[in-house]
Amino acid sequence: MYIRRTQRPNRPLRTSGVLLAVAALLMSACSSGSSTTATATSTATANAVLAALPSSTPSTLAPYYGQKLNWRTCGVPGFECATMKAPLDYANPASGDIRLAVARKKATGPGKRLGSLLVNPGGPGGSAVGYLQQYAGIGYPAEVRARYDMVAVDPRGVARSEPVECLTGRQMDTFTQTDTTPDDKKETGQLVDAYKKFAEGCGQRSPDVLRHVSTVEAARDMDILRAVLGDQKLTYVGASYGTLLGATYAGLFPGRVGRLVLDGAMDPQLTARKLNEDQTAGFETAFRSFAKDCVRHSDCPLGGAGTSPEQVGKNLKAFFQQLDKAPIPAGDAHGRKLGEALATTGVIAAMYDEAAWPQLREALTSAMKEKDGAGLLALSDSYYERDADGKYANLMFANAAVNCLDLPAAFATPDQVEKALPAFEKASPVFGEGLAWASLNCAYWPVKPTGEPHRIQAKGAAPILVVGTTRDPATPYPWAQSLASQLSSGTLLTYVGDGHTAYGRGSTCIDSTIDRYLLQGTPPAKGKRCS
């Protein structure tokens, strides 16, 4: 599955959450960097604890920690960019470097500068540099931007940092339209073939970087950046998957933790299957909220006033089944039609921010009543980061690369998926089948996983703020509760509401609490809840 931070208003909708069915990318839980596993983790069990790295910097890494960044303008007013080097393989730094894209916007003042604030929007695969330039560097509270240099680094394999590449645009078009709720052995075989071709493409196009894109390695890169920026401690805001990255940093470098905000938290001690099941239930929760809201509006195509969420779900499922048999026109210049796979992705795309629900109602109305699939296709394309020319960002490729390295696959064979279908369909009658089949992708990955579920305690770290949303579809609230309890200095802040992540979503209570923590270092009282 795929987790990603929701973009804020006034920009194109880019959702966060599962990349279900079609793309079949497993969400990562906790991870170990390929060749760093032996030093970064203890025994490979769910009861294992991520072990801290030595506090002293190895001599082999000294050149990386001592490098100077050459800042330059980069086309976006107010921002500077640079390239940072890190070892491709931390176990063998002499084997070569990986070049990472870094961007910053310097503190605007007034007030004493507090250092650097590193941000990451999640994914894995989301561009942190793009997030900084499009939102965080201009949309974070003015008081925060006044005191901090706002900084981002695209993680290894992502966007501008030696991106993983897998398929051409045409190949991705075919992949995203593959039937992901197979009705027979033939369709199951076609789905498996699609997954294999995706994996083979990654192995052929990115053979070296594919082995070194784990969350542990990305967290170690962040420590190099911290040192290069001249900060003694890391101050960080990570959303969605970015919470796993931040928590992993804390586990590896507890003594270098400054003020960490982990918003929309993941639970690193869960297996891939458990993560998928939990998230499937999370999407059911989100859909029920949407269904209740939808039927209050006269333009809801899924039912009238008083229609139960269960019936709304059945109506949507029936529509998906119609598209499975007969895709509808979508006005696409490349000839694509709206089938079940793309339509499901479009609906999922709107589940992570209630502000997108009116757009979804309109798109569903056009598709169901007018046989015009353009609206749902646009939502799906936004989710996949596909542009009008048919080109895809590397988001989905990096997502698979990190996830399949971080955790063993949830399922190894189609037979295992079929046996698990009842549990997934019970968790979500609408999305369960597709999400179960989505869990098969990593079974065919060309690189063996190097991580296992484990707990993160980060003993000795400064107070860490963990944020959870009660009806978050992509990172269910119990995950935030679990991570906060694992972290020795974790404090849980709860947002009672809908949508994925909480900071910057309109709750004055949430925003002021996080801002106070970032500016003053004061975490909220235990048990604080906001709405």
Disulfide bonds with the S-S distance in Angstrom:
Cys74-Cys81 2.18
Cys166-Cys202 1.90
Cys294-Cys300 2.05
Cys404-Cys442 1.95
Cys509-Cys530 1.94
